[in-house]
Amino acid sequence: MVGIVKFDNVSFSYDGDARSDNPALRDINATVKRGEFLAVLGYNGSGKSTFAKHMNAVVLPTEGRVTVEGMDTFEEKHIYDIRQRVGMVFQNPDNQIVATVVEEDVAFALENLGVEPENIRLRVDEALEIVGMKDSAKAAPHQLSGGQKQRVAIAGIIAMSPDCIVLDEPTAMLDPSGRQAVLRTIKRLNREQGITVVLITHYMEEAAQADRIIILSKGSIAKVGTPKQVFSDVDGVRALGLDVPQATEICYLLRKAGIDIDKDIILPEECIERLSVLLGAPE
């Protein structure tokens, strides 16, 4: 896969001091690959949100460079194009919804950009269809559930036709059903629409469904790999202040009890299948 966002020796301190003892980011070298679903993990204060904000120039490096499709975020002439290519969805959808009608909210940014009305209509309808909210186009956002509001916020970004969407803990304020609906939407955007997805999350089950994981600790990259590679090191992940998916935890405890079961199981379906074999369940 070709890189869409690239971090080259990026350090960032909110006080602007490159020599700060506790920078938010420290010597980050990373590439977000085009078309991938990347999950970014880390305990609170590890640098996850700061990492995300660098991807569409909400903040700029104190040291190093971030490029988006070859465009340097430091170059002001590229800011508009960068923010067209990389859209951001934040934790609280109420902070992104500005209109009193769903379809008007999705159209808001397009109208400000001067897009032709006919094209706006098509793009709004398509975006709402993708996130499963077309039937609520005429609804008032305040009447929607948290999960529905978040999908409307995502639709507003999709309507901009970005190459990449960065979601900063978009399910943190949602109940389990809302989290599942938003995650299904995220996966569909990636698998069916080909949009690169960067998901900042503290839910290990969400990260387990990504293509690749980056774990941040104290502003630095502590681990990188596929979910199976990362989560199979249960002790290493815990040492970074994180948990592992429940299926991985169950298998970890079984192995400690002397049962021969794979250490790279991360999904419930994998766990059930393996346990069925161990227990000799009929097919």
C-alpha positions as CSV (number, residue, x, y, z in Angstrom):
1,M,0.0,0.0,0.0
2,V,1.1,3.6,-0.8
3,G,1.4,6.0,2.1
4,I,-1.3,8.7,2.4
5,V,0.0,10.4,5.6
6,K,3.6,10.3,6.7
7,F,5.2,11.4,9.9
8,D,9.0,12.1,9.7
9,N,10.8,12.5,13.1
10,V,7.8,14.4,14.5
11,S,7.9,15.8,18.0
12,F,5.3,18.2,19.4
13,S,5.0,20.2,22.6
14,Y,2.0,22.3,23.5
15,D,4.3,25.0,24.9
16,G,6.2,25.1,21.6
17,D,9.5,24.0,23.2
18,A,11.1,21.3,21.1
19,R,13.3,20.5,24.1
20,S,10.4,20.0,26.5
21,D,10.9,17.2,29.0
22,N,7.4,15.9,28.4
23,P,6.4,16.4,24.8
24,A,3.0,15.3,23.6
25,L,4.7,13.5,20.8
26,R,8.4,12.4,20.6
27,D,10.3,11.3,17.5
28,I,7.3,9.8,15.7
29,N,8.1,8.0,12.4
30,A,5.0,6.4,10.9
31,T,3.1,6.0,7.7
32,V,-0.7,5.7,7.2
33,K,-1.1,3.4,4.2
34,R,-3.7,4.2,1.6
35,G,-6.8,2.0,2.0
36,E,-5.9,0.6,5.4
37,F,-7.9,0.5,8.6
38,L,-5.5,1.7,11.3
39,A,-6.3,1.7,15.0
40,V,-4.3,3.9,17.3
41,L,-4.2,2.9,21.0
42,G,-2.7,4.3,24.2
43,Y,-3.6,5.2,27.8
44,N,-5.0,8.7,28.5
45,G,-2.3,11.2,27.8
46,S,-0.2,9.0,25.6
47,G,-0.5,11.3,22.6
48,K,-3.3,9.7,20.6
49,S,-5.4,12.8,20.0
50,T,-2.3,14.9,19.3
51,F,-1.2,12.3,16.7
52,A,-4.7,12.5,15.1
53,K,-4.7,16.3,14.9
54,H,-1.4,16.3,13.0
55,M,-3.0,14.4,10.2
56,N,-5.1,17.4,8.9
57,A,-3.0,20.2,10.3
58,V,-5.1,21.1,13.3
59,V,-1.7,21.3,15.0
60,L,1.7,21.4,13.4
61,P,4.9,19.7,14.5
62,T,7.3,21.4,16.8
63,E,10.0,19.4,15.1
64,G,9.9,17.2,12.0
65,R,7.4,17.1,9.2
66,V,3.9,15.6,8.4
67,T,3.0,15.2,4.8
68,V,-0.4,14.4,3.4
69,E,-0.2,12.9,-0.1
70,G,3.1,14.7,-0.4
71,M,1.8,18.1,0.9
72,D,3.7,19.5,3.8
73,T,1.3,20.6,6.6
74,F,3.6,23.6,7.3
75,E,2.8,25.1,3.9
76,E,-0.3,27.2,4.3
77,K,-1.1,27.0,0.6
78,H,-1.9,23.3,1.1
79,I,-4.1,23.6,4.2
80,Y,-7.4,23.6,2.2
81,D,-6.4,20.6,0.1
82,I,-5.1,18.7,3.1
83,R,-8.4,19.2,5.0
84,Q,-10.3,18.1,1.9
85,R,-8.2,14.9,1.7
86,V,-8.3,14.1,5.5
87,G,-11.5,14.6,7.4
88,M,-11.8,14.4,11.2
89,V,-14.6,13.1,13.4
90,F,-14.4,13.8,17.1
91,Q,-15.7,12.2,20.3
92,N,-18.8,14.3,20.8
93,P,-21.0,14.6,17.7
94,D,-22.8,17.6,19.3
95,N,-19.7,19.6,18.7
96,Q,-19.8,19.0,15.0
97,I,-23.5,19.2,14.2
98,V,-24.5,22.8,13.4
99,A,-27.8,22.6,11.6
100,T,-31.4,21.9,12.9
101,V,-32.1,19.4,10.1
102,V,-29.9,16.3,9.4
103,E,-29.6,16.8,5.6
104,E,-28.8,20.5,6.1
105,D,-26.0,19.6,8.5
106,V,-24.5,17.2,6.0
107,A,-24.7,19.9,3.3
108,F,-23.3,22.7,5.5
109,A,-19.6,22.4,4.5
110,L,-20.4,21.8,0.8
111,E,-22.5,25.0,0.7
112,N,-19.7,27.0,2.3
113,L,-17.4,25.7,-0.4
114,G,-19.7,26.9,-3.1
115,V,-20.6,23.4,-4.5
116,E,-23.4,23.5,-7.1
117,P,-26.8,22.7,-5.5
118,E,-27.4,19.7,-7.7
119,N,-24.1,18.2,-6.7
120,I,-24.8,19.0,-3.0
121,R,-28.1,17.1,-3.3
122,L,-26.4,14.0,-4.8
123,R,-23.5,14.0,-2.3
124,V,-25.7,14.5,0.7
125,D,-28.0,11.7,-0.3
126,E,-25.1,9.4,-1.0
127,A,-23.4,10.2,2.3
128,L,-26.6,9.5,4.3
129,E,-27.2,6.3,2.4
130,I,-23.6,5.1,3.2
131,V,-24.0,5.7,6.9
132,G,-27.6,4.2,7.0
133,M,-29.3,7.5,7.9
134,K,-31.1,8.4,4.7
135,D,-34.5,7.8,6.3
136,S,-33.6,10.4,8.9
137,A,-32.7,13.1,6.4
138,K,-35.5,15.4,7.5
139,A,-35.1,14.7,11.2
140,A,-33.9,17.1,13.9
141,P,-30.5,16.1,15.1
142,H,-31.4,16.6,18.8
143,Q,-34.1,13.9,18.4
144,L,-31.5,11.3,17.4
145,S,-29.6,8.8,19.6
146,G,-25.9,9.3,20.2
147,G,-25.0,6.7,17.7
148,Q,-27.2,8.2,15.1
149,K,-25.7,11.7,15.7
150,Q,-22.3,10.3,15.3
151,R,-23.2,8.7,12.0
152,V,-24.6,12.1,10.8
153,A,-21.3,13.7,11.8
154,I,-19.5,11.0,9.7
155,A,-21.9,11.6,6.8
156,G,-20.9,15.3,6.9
157,I,-17.2,14.3,6.4
158,I,-18.0,11.7,3.7
159,A,-19.9,14.3,1.7
160,M,-16.6,16.1,1.3
161,S,-15.2,13.1,-0.5
162,P,-12.1,12.6,1.6
163,D,-9.4,10.0,0.9
164,C,-8.9,9.5,4.7
165,I,-11.1,9.8,7.8
166,V,-9.6,10.2,11.2
167,L,-12.0,9.3,14.0
168,D,-10.9,10.4,17.5
169,E,-12.7,8.1,20.0
170,P,-16.0,8.4,18.1
171,T,-17.7,5.7,20.2
172,A,-16.5,6.8,23.6
173,M,-19.8,8.5,24.6
174,L,-22.1,5.8,23.1
175,D,-23.9,2.8,24.5
176,P,-23.0,-0.7,23.2
177,S,-25.6,-0.7,20.4
178,G,-24.5,2.8,19.3
179,R,-20.8,1.7,19.3
180,Q,-21.6,-1.3,17.1
181,A,-23.6,0.8,14.6
182,V,-20.8,3.3,14.3
183,L,-18.1,0.6,14.0
184,R,-20.1,-1.1,11.2
185,T,-20.3,2.2,9.4
186,I,-16.5,2.7,9.8
187,K,-15.7,-0.8,8.4
188,R,-18.1,-0.3,5.5
189,L,-16.5,3.0,4.6
190,N,-13.1,1.2,4.5
191,R,-14.0,-2.1,2.9
192,E,-16.7,-0.9,0.4
193,Q,-15.8,2.8,-0.3
194,G,-12.0,2.3,-0.1
195,I,-11.6,5.2,2.4
196,T,-8.5,5.1,4.6
197,V,-9.6,5.0,8.2
198,V,-7.6,5.9,11.3
199,L,-9.5,5.1,14.5
200,I,-8.3,6.4,17.8
201,T,-9.9,4.2,20.4
202,H,-9.6,2.8,23.9
203,Y,-11.9,-0.2,23.0
204,M,-9.7,-3.2,22.3
205,E,-12.5,-5.1,20.6
206,E,-12.7,-2.3,18.0
207,A,-8.9,-2.3,17.5
208,A,-9.0,-6.1,17.0
209,Q,-11.0,-5.5,13.7
210,A,-8.4,-3.1,12.2
211,D,-5.7,-4.1,9.7
212,R,-2.9,-2.6,11.8
213,I,-2.4,-1.2,15.2
214,I,-0.1,1.5,16.6
215,I,0.3,1.8,20.3
216,L,1.5,5.1,21.7
217,S,3.1,5.5,25.2
218,K,4.5,8.7,26.6
219,G,4.3,10.3,23.2
220,S,6.3,7.6,21.4
221,I,5.4,4.6,19.3
222,A,5.7,1.5,21.6
223,K,4.2,-1.2,19.3
224,V,3.2,-1.6,15.7
225,G,1.8,-4.6,14.0
226,T,-1.4,-6.5,13.0
227,P,-3.9,-7.0,15.8
228,K,-2.8,-10.6,16.2
229,Q,0.9,-9.6,16.4
230,V,0.2,-6.9,19.0
231,F,-2.4,-8.6,21.2
232,S,-0.6,-12.0,21.3
233,D,1.9,-10.2,23.6
234,V,-0.6,-9.9,26.5
235,D,2.1,-9.1,29.1
236,G,3.7,-6.5,26.8
237,V,0.3,-4.8,26.1
238,R,-0.5,-4.7,29.8
239,A,2.8,-3.2,30.6
240,L,1.8,-0.2,28.4
241,G,-1.3,0.3,30.6
242,L,-3.8,-1.3,28.2
243,D,-6.1,-4.4,28.2
244,V,-6.5,-7.0,25.5
245,P,-9.7,-8.2,23.8
246,Q,-11.8,-10.5,26.0
247,A,-11.3,-13.4,23.6
248,T,-7.5,-13.0,24.0
249,E,-7.8,-12.7,27.7
250,I,-9.8,-16.0,28.0
251,C,-7.2,-17.8,25.9
252,Y,-4.4,-16.3,27.9
253,L,-5.9,-17.6,31.1
254,L,-6.5,-21.0,29.6
255,R,-2.9,-21.3,28.5
256,K,-1.7,-20.3,32.0
257,A,-3.9,-23.2,33.3
258,G,-2.0,-25.6,31.0
259,I,-4.5,-25.8,28.1
260,D,-3.0,-25.8,24.6
261,I,-4.8,-23.0,22.8
262,D,-3.5,-20.5,20.3
263,K,-2.1,-17.2,21.7
264,D,-3.1,-15.1,18.7
265,I,-6.9,-15.4,19.1
266,I,-8.4,-12.0,19.2
267,L,-12.0,-12.4,18.0
268,P,-14.9,-14.1,19.9
269,E,-15.7,-16.2,16.8
270,E,-12.1,-17.6,16.8
271,C,-12.2,-18.3,20.5
272,I,-15.5,-20.2,20.2
273,E,-14.3,-22.2,17.2
274,R,-11.1,-23.2,19.0
275,L,-12.8,-24.1,22.2
276,S,-15.3,-26.2,20.3
277,V,-12.5,-28.2,18.8
278,L,-10.8,-28.6,22.2
279,L,-14.1,-29.8,23.8
280,G,-14.8,-32.2,20.9
281,A,-18.1,-30.5,20.0
282,P,-19.8,-32.1,17.0
283,E,-19.7,-30.1,13.8
